[in-house]
Amino acid sequence: MGAQLRVYRQKIRSAQTTKKITRAMELISASRIQKALGRVQASTPYSRAITRAVSAVATHSNVTHVLTTERTNVTRAAVVIFTSDRGLAGAFNSQILREAEKLTSLLRSEGKEVVYFLVGRKSVGYFTFRRRSSERQWIGGTDNPDVETAREIADAVLSAFLRDPEDGGVGEIHMVFNRFVSMMTQDPSVVRLLPLVVVDAEETDAKREVLPLYEFEPDAETVLDSLLPAYIESRIFNAMLQSSAAKHAATQKAMKSASDNADKLITNYTRLANEARQSEITQQIAEIVGGADALASAK
């Protein structure tokens, strides 16, 4: 009985230590979520403005641009996968990798070879473990995304898109990332980045403002050449910010669940320890009474 009681007490101490760690991580994630959401909200005006500008040029001009033109006989497609550098976030990374595998199966069923651009240690580890190759990898900045990394990713995917297929180029580029919906919901999203499908950033607004007529200087093609790379960079940066906010929310939810489970374990092990202690006391009393009876019978 004594050994069993020691085991229960050790388990209680282990659960209490685990609860302290998960509670601390929950509080850290809660503080980081607000910062991440603040960055998402701060980037929204710029994203809307550049989307509006690209929409205006694409809508009010007849220019055919390489980034907005659908290609025929596409044989290679790229997938940019946004995961996190750290775990302990529930199904955050697994659902992204699952969506990426579904997209891969769809693209391959269309006869397209798939190449990958990986963002985050979890996607890199996933591909390394399965000995699958990737074109480029970016790690170390998923918790606090920066514009320089987004620009580097945009340059890499643009370079791959503008190359000929014979030289390793691709005809389509897709992004797979977690979109922040709420503190409890993170939605895995698949977006085709190139060829560009321009959508009004305020399409969910009840009121639609009519776009005025535009004049382009020096010409619409030059304006598109300048706007489209910046637009693609903003889309990638927005995906990184959304993924960062979603990851912190997923971590907070997972740590809250772990803390609750630790509380349940502590309660259960405390009850079992009390039962073991009571059994030990009962056994000791029985032994004392039995010894006293034996002494009394010997007289």
C-alpha positions as CSV (number, residue, x, y, z in Angstrom):
1,M,0.0,0.0,0.0
2,G,2.8,2.4,0.8
3,A,4.4,1.9,-2.6
4,Q,1.1,2.5,-4.3
5,L,0.5,5.7,-2.3
6,R,4.0,7.0,-3.3
7,V,3.2,6.3,-7.0
8,Y,0.0,8.3,-6.8
9,R,1.7,11.2,-5.0
10,Q,4.4,11.2,-7.7
11,K,1.8,11.3,-10.4
12,I,0.0,14.2,-8.7
13,R,3.3,16.2,-8.5
14,S,3.9,15.5,-12.2
15,A,0.4,16.6,-13.2
16,Q,0.8,19.8,-11.1
17,T,4.1,20.5,-12.9
18,T,2.5,19.9,-16.2
19,K,-0.3,22.2,-15.3
20,K,2.1,25.1,-14.4
21,I,3.8,24.7,-17.8
22,T,0.6,24.6,-19.9
23,R,-1.0,27.4,-17.9
24,A,2.1,29.6,-18.6
25,M,2.0,28.8,-22.3
26,E,-1.7,29.5,-22.4
27,L,-1.1,33.0,-21.0
28,I,1.8,33.6,-23.3
29,S,-0.2,32.7,-26.3
30,A,-3.1,34.9,-25.2
31,S,-0.8,37.9,-25.0
32,R,0.7,37.1,-28.5
33,I,-2.7,36.7,-30.1
34,Q,-3.5,40.4,-29.5
35,K,-0.3,41.5,-31.0
36,A,-0.8,39.2,-34.0
37,L,-4.4,40.4,-34.5
38,G,-3.1,44.0,-34.3
39,R,-0.7,43.4,-37.1
40,V,-3.4,41.8,-39.2
41,Q,-5.6,44.8,-38.7
42,A,-2.8,47.2,-39.3
43,S,-2.0,45.5,-42.7
44,T,-5.6,45.5,-43.8
45,P,-5.7,49.1,-45.2
46,Y,-2.7,48.6,-47.4
47,S,-4.0,45.3,-48.6
48,R,-7.3,46.8,-49.5
49,A,-5.7,49.8,-51.2
50,I,-3.4,47.7,-53.4
51,T,-6.1,45.2,-54.2
52,R,-8.3,48.1,-55.2
53,A,-5.6,49.5,-57.4
54,V,-4.9,46.1,-59.1
55,S,-8.6,45.6,-59.6
56,A,-8.9,49.0,-61.2
57,V,-6.1,48.4,-63.7
58,A,-7.3,44.9,-64.5
59,T,-10.9,46.0,-64.9
60,H,-10.5,49.3,-66.8
61,S,-7.7,48.3,-69.2
62,N,-7.4,45.8,-72.0
63,V,-3.8,44.9,-71.2
64,T,-2.9,41.2,-71.3
65,H,-0.3,40.5,-68.6
66,V,1.6,37.4,-68.0
67,L,0.6,37.2,-64.4
68,T,-3.1,37.5,-65.1
69,T,-3.3,35.3,-68.2
70,E,-4.5,31.7,-68.0
71,R,-2.0,29.3,-69.5
72,T,-2.8,26.3,-71.6
73,N,-1.4,22.8,-71.1
74,V,0.0,23.5,-67.6
75,T,2.3,20.6,-66.6
76,R,3.8,21.9,-63.4
77,A,2.2,23.6,-60.4
78,A,3.7,25.0,-57.2
79,V,2.2,24.8,-53.7
80,V,3.3,27.2,-50.9
81,I,2.6,25.5,-47.5
82,F,2.5,27.8,-44.4
83,T,2.9,25.9,-41.1
84,S,4.5,26.9,-37.8
85,D,8.0,26.5,-36.4
86,R,6.7,25.1,-33.1
87,G,4.2,22.4,-32.1
88,L,1.8,22.2,-29.1
89,A,-1.0,23.7,-31.2
90,G,-3.4,20.9,-31.6
91,A,-4.4,20.1,-35.2
92,F,-3.0,23.4,-36.5
93,N,-0.2,21.9,-38.6
94,S,-1.8,18.5,-39.3
95,Q,-4.9,20.1,-41.0
96,I,-2.7,22.3,-43.2
97,L,-0.6,19.3,-44.3
98,R,-3.8,17.3,-44.9
99,E,-5.2,20.1,-47.1
100,A,-1.8,20.2,-48.9
101,E,-2.0,16.5,-49.6
102,K,-5.6,16.8,-50.9
103,L,-4.5,19.7,-53.2
104,T,-1.5,17.6,-54.4
105,S,-3.8,14.7,-55.3
106,L,-6.1,17.0,-57.2
107,L,-3.3,18.6,-59.2
108,R,-1.7,15.2,-60.0
109,S,-5.1,13.9,-61.1
110,E,-5.0,16.8,-63.7
111,G,-1.7,15.6,-65.0
112,K,0.4,18.3,-63.2
113,E,3.7,17.8,-61.5
114,V,3.8,19.4,-58.1
115,V,6.7,21.3,-56.5
116,Y,6.7,22.7,-53.0
117,F,7.7,25.9,-51.2
118,L,7.8,25.3,-47.5
119,V,7.3,27.9,-44.7
120,G,7.8,26.7,-41.1
121,R,9.8,23.9,-39.5
122,K,6.8,21.6,-39.2
123,S,6.3,21.4,-43.0
124,V,10.1,21.0,-43.5
125,G,10.2,18.2,-40.9
126,Y,7.2,16.5,-42.6
127,F,8.8,16.5,-46.0
128,T,12.2,15.5,-44.6
129,F,10.8,12.6,-42.7
130,R,9.1,11.3,-45.9
131,R,12.2,12.1,-48.0
132,R,10.2,14.4,-50.3
133,S,12.0,17.2,-52.1
134,S,11.1,20.9,-52.1
135,E,12.2,24.0,-54.0
136,R,12.8,26.4,-51.2
137,Q,12.4,26.4,-47.4
138,W,11.9,29.3,-44.9
139,I,12.1,28.6,-41.1
140,G,12.4,30.6,-37.9
141,G,10.0,33.5,-38.5
142,T,6.4,32.1,-38.3
143,D,5.7,33.4,-34.8
144,N,6.5,37.0,-35.8
145,P,6.4,37.3,-39.6
146,D,8.4,40.1,-41.3
147,V,8.0,41.8,-44.6
148,E,11.5,40.8,-45.8
149,T,10.6,37.1,-45.6
150,A,7.3,37.7,-47.5
151,R,9.3,39.6,-50.2
152,E,11.7,36.8,-50.5
153,I,8.9,34.2,-50.9
154,A,7.2,36.4,-53.4
155,D,10.4,36.8,-55.4
156,A,10.9,33.0,-55.4
157,V,7.4,32.1,-56.6
158,L,7.4,34.9,-59.2
159,S,10.8,33.7,-60.5
160,A,9.4,30.1,-60.8
161,F,6.2,31.4,-62.5
162,L,8.1,33.4,-65.1
163,R,10.5,30.7,-66.0
164,D,9.7,28.3,-68.9
165,P,8.5,24.8,-67.9
166,E,11.6,23.4,-69.6
167,D,13.8,25.4,-67.2
168,G,11.9,24.3,-64.1
169,G,9.1,26.9,-64.2
170,V,5.6,26.4,-63.1
171,G,2.2,27.4,-64.6
172,E,0.2,27.7,-61.3
173,I,1.0,28.7,-57.8
174,H,-1.3,27.8,-54.8
175,M,-1.1,28.8,-51.2
176,V,-2.2,26.6,-48.2
177,F,-2.5,28.4,-44.9
178,N,-4.7,28.7,-41.8
179,R,-7.0,31.7,-41.8
180,F,-7.9,33.2,-38.4
181,V,-11.7,33.2,-37.9
182,S,-12.0,33.4,-34.2
183,M,-10.3,32.3,-31.0
184,M,-11.9,28.9,-31.3
185,T,-11.8,28.5,-35.1
186,Q,-8.9,28.4,-37.6
187,D,-9.9,27.7,-41.1
188,P,-7.5,25.9,-43.5
189,S,-7.6,27.8,-46.8
190,V,-6.4,27.0,-50.3
191,V,-5.9,30.0,-52.5
192,R,-4.6,30.1,-56.1
193,L,-2.0,32.9,-56.1
194,L,-1.0,32.8,-59.8
195,P,-2.3,33.2,-62.5
196,L,-3.9,36.1,-60.7
197,V,-7.6,36.2,-60.1
198,V,-8.3,39.7,-58.8
199,V,-11.1,39.9,-56.3
200,D,-12.4,43.0,-54.6
201,A,-11.0,43.1,-51.1
202,E,-14.3,44.6,-49.8
203,E,-16.6,42.1,-51.6
204,T,-18.3,41.3,-48.3
205,D,-19.4,44.9,-47.7
206,A,-23.1,45.6,-48.1
207,K,-22.5,48.8,-50.0
208,R,-20.5,48.6,-53.3
209,E,-18.8,51.8,-54.3
210,V,-18.7,52.3,-58.1
211,L,-15.2,52.6,-59.3
212,P,-14.5,55.7,-61.4
213,L,-12.9,55.7,-64.8
214,Y,-9.1,55.8,-64.7
215,E,-6.3,57.1,-66.8
216,F,-2.9,55.3,-66.5
217,E,0.5,56.9,-66.8
218,P,2.7,56.1,-68.4
219,D,0.5,53.2,-69.5
220,A,-1.6,50.4,-68.0
221,E,1.0,47.7,-68.7
222,T,3.8,49.6,-66.8
223,V,1.4,50.2,-63.9
224,L,0.6,46.4,-63.8
225,D,4.3,45.6,-63.9
226,S,4.8,47.7,-60.8
227,L,1.6,46.8,-58.9
228,L,1.4,43.0,-59.4
229,P,4.6,42.1,-57.6
230,A,3.6,44.3,-54.6
231,Y,0.2,42.8,-54.7
232,I,1.5,39.2,-54.6
233,E,3.9,40.2,-51.7
234,S,1.0,41.7,-49.8
235,R,-1.1,38.5,-50.3
236,I,1.8,36.3,-49.0
237,F,2.5,38.6,-46.1
238,N,-1.2,38.6,-45.2
239,A,-1.2,34.8,-45.3
240,M,1.8,34.7,-43.0
241,L,0.0,37.1,-40.5
242,Q,-3.2,35.1,-40.6
243,S,-1.3,31.9,-40.0
244,S,0.6,33.4,-37.1
245,A,-2.6,34.7,-35.4
246,A,-4.3,31.3,-36.0
247,K,-1.3,29.4,-34.6
248,H,-1.3,31.5,-31.3
249,A,-5.1,30.9,-31.0
250,A,-4.7,27.2,-31.6
251,T,-1.9,27.0,-29.0
252,Q,-4.0,28.8,-26.4
253,K,-6.9,26.4,-27.0
254,A,-4.6,23.4,-26.8
255,M,-2.9,24.6,-23.6
256,K,-6.3,25.4,-22.1
257,S,-7.4,21.9,-22.8
258,A,-4.2,20.4,-21.4
259,S,-4.6,22.5,-18.2
260,D,-8.1,21.2,-17.8
261,N,-7.0,17.6,-18.3
262,A,-4.2,18.1,-15.8
263,D,-6.8,19.3,-13.3
264,K,-8.9,16.2,-13.9
265,L,-5.8,14.0,-13.4
266,I,-4.9,15.7,-10.2
267,T,-8.5,15.2,-8.9
268,N,-8.5,11.5,-9.9
269,Y,-5.1,10.8,-8.5
270,T,-5.9,12.6,-5.3
271,R,-9.0,10.5,-4.8
272,L,-7.0,7.3,-5.5
273,A,-4.3,8.4,-3.1
274,N,-6.9,9.0,-0.4
275,E,-8.3,5.6,-1.0
276,A,-4.9,4.0,-0.8
277,R,-4.1,6.0,2.4
278,Q,-7.4,4.9,3.9
279,S,-6.7,1.3,3.0
280,E,-3.3,1.5,4.5
281,I,-4.7,3.0,7.8
282,T,-7.4,0.3,7.9
283,Q,-4.8,-2.4,7.4
284,Q,-2.6,-1.0,10.1
285,I,-5.5,-0.8,12.6
286,A,-6.4,-4.4,11.7
287,E,-2.8,-5.5,12.4
288,I,-2.8,-3.7,15.7
289,V,-6.1,-5.2,16.8
290,G,-4.9,-8.7,15.7
291,G,-1.7,-8.4,17.7
292,A,-3.6,-7.2,20.8
293,D,-6.0,-10.2,20.5
294,A,-3.0,-12.5,20.1
295,L,-1.4,-11.1,23.3
296,A,-4.7,-11.4,25.2
297,S,-5.1,-15.0,24.2
298,A,-1.6,-15.9,25.3
299,K,-2.2,-14.8,28.9
